[in-house]
């Protein structure tokens, strides 16, 4: 599968030059939590900062995980990826989620009560920030 075919199946796609973000198709995602990267050898890497597995992601858009890898003659020696995502991709996730946390903090400081949905989304933001930080090592 080409990267264009994958990107056409996703929503809110942003980026380019081998790196994108989009809404994850395997969970209710209103803000992009899916990082996509195409490596130099043609592999497509996916990371959902909401916690979805690659199998869940590709299955939800009618793909097979094997479509993320280029067709090669030597299928026994796939090169390993040292860093699956650039730090800039991860920092973009942290930046977005930190804005959400900042808005919630401002609302609380101004006496606005958080709804159950707001608290749930803040927990999700916390999980995404922690997960992104784990990958920046």
C-alpha positions in Angstrom: 0.0 0.0 0.0 1.2 3.5 -0.7 1.4 6.2 1.9 -1.1 8.2 -0.1 -3.6 5.3 0.0 -3.3 5.2 3.8 -3.5 9.0 4.3 -6.7 9.1 2.1 -8.4 6.8 4.6 -7.7 9.1 7.6 -9.1 12.4 8.8 -7.5 15.7 9.8 -4.2 14.7 8.2 -1.4 17.3 8.6 2.3 17.2 7.8 4.4 16.0 4.9 7.9 14.9 3.8 7.5 11.5 5.4 5.8 12.6 8.7 2.1 13.2 9.4 -0.4 13.3 12.2 -4.1 12.4 11.9 -7.1 11.3 13.9 -6.8 7.7 14.9 -9.5 5.7 13.1 -9.8 3.0 15.7 -11.2 5.2 18.5 -13.3 8.3 18.8 -10.6 10.8 18.2 -11.6 14.5 17.8 -8.0 15.7 17.8 -5.1 14.0 16.0 -3.4 11.4 18.2 -2.0 9.2 15.4 1.6 9.8 14.3 2.5 8.4 10.9 6.0 8.1 9.4 7.3 6.7 6.2 10.9 5.4 6.5 13.5 5.7 3.7 13.0 2.0 2.9 9.3 2.4 2.4 7.9 1.1 5.7 5.0 2.9 7.2 5.1 3.4 11.0 2.0 4.2 13.1 1.8 5.3 16.7 -1.5 6.1 18.4 -0.9 8.2 21.5 -4.4 7.2 22.7 -3.2 3.7 23.2 -4.5 1.9 20.1 -2.4 -1.0 18.7 -1.2 -1.0 15.1 -3.4 -4.0 14.5 -6.5 -2.1 15.7 -5.6 0.9 13.6 -5.0 -0.9 10.3 -8.0 -3.2 10.9 -10.3 -0.3 11.4 -9.6 1.1 7.9 -9.7 -2.3 6.2 -6.0 -2.9 5.9 -3.7 -5.7 6.8 -0.5 -5.0 8.8 1.6 -6.5 6.0 0.6 -3.5 3.8 2.7 -1.2 6.0 5.9 -2.9 4.6 7.3 -2.6 1.1 7.4 -5.7 -1.0 11.0 -7.0 -0.9 12.7 -10.0 -2.2 14.4 -10.6 1.2 11.6 -11.0 3.8 13.8 -12.5 6.4 16.0 -9.5 7.1 13.9 -6.5 7.7 16.0 -3.7 9.1 15.2 -2.5 12.6 14.0 1.1 13.3 16.2 2.9 15.8 13.8 5.8 16.4 10.3 5.3 15.1 9.4 9.0 15.3 11.2 12.3 15.1 11.2 14.3 18.3 9.4 17.1 16.5 6.4 14.7 15.9 6.4 13.8 19.6 6.8 17.5 20.7 3.8 18.4 18.4 1.7 15.9 20.4 2.9 17.3 23.7 2.3 20.9 22.5 -1.3 20.2 21.5 -2.1 18.4 24.7 -0.4 21.0 26.9 -2.6 23.7 25.3 -5.7 21.7 26.3 -4.4 21.4 29.9 -3.7 25.1 29.9 -7.2 26.0 28.8 -8.6 23.7 31.5 -6.4 25.3 34.1 -7.5 28.8 33.0 -11.2 27.7 33.2 -10.6 26.3 36.8 -8.9 29.6 37.8 -11.9 31.5 36.6 -14.3 29.4 38.5 -15.6 27.3 35.6 -16.3 23.8 36.7 -15.1 20.9 34.6 -17.6 18.4 33.3 -17.0 14.6 33.4 -16.1 14.8 29.7 -13.5 17.5 30.5 -11.9 15.5 33.2 -11.8 12.4 31.0 -10.2 14.4 28.2 -7.6 15.8 30.7 -6.7 12.2 31.7 -6.3 11.4 28.1 -4.1 14.4 27.6 -1.9 13.3 30.5 -1.6 9.8 29.1 -0.6 11.1 25.7 2.0 13.5 27.1 3.5 10.7 29.2 3.5 8.3 26.2 5.1 10.9 23.9 7.8 11.7 26.6 8.7 8.0 26.8 9.6 8.0 23.1 11.9 11.0 23.2 14.8 9.1 24.8 
